Amino acid sequence: MDYFIITVVTLAGLVFHAWLFVRFRRWADRDLALSLAGNDPKKREWALQRLAAAKGARVKRKDLQIWLEREMGRYDAE
């Protein structure tokens, strides 16, 4: 019975750790997009849409900032 409790608690801890890791990454990506957009509400909304598009296009995380900066440049050109 002791091994069962230890296994369940360990697995629950690992799952919780993974969930937190994913949440922190999402928050960091969202903060990146919003920081690049500045204080303009329309640009912030557009930046979040572009972030969703980047996730849909499966942009690698290491390339995300460059991709978002390029998209922000497109917004400024419009």
Stockholm file with secondary structure:
# STOCKHOLM 1.0

chainA/1-78         MDYFIITVVTLAGLVFHAWLFVRFRRWADRDLALSLAGNDPKKREWALQRLAAAKGARVKRKDLQIWLEREMGRYDAE
#=GR chainA/1-78 SS CHHHHHHHHHHHHHHHHHHHHHHHHHHHHHHHHHHHHTTCHHHHHHHHHHHHHHHHTTCCGGGHHHHHHHHHHHHHHC
#=GC SS_cons        CHHHHHHHHHHHHHHHHHHHHHHHHHHHHHHHHHHHHTTCHHHHHHHHHHHHHHHHTTCCGGGHHHHHHHHHHHHHHC
//
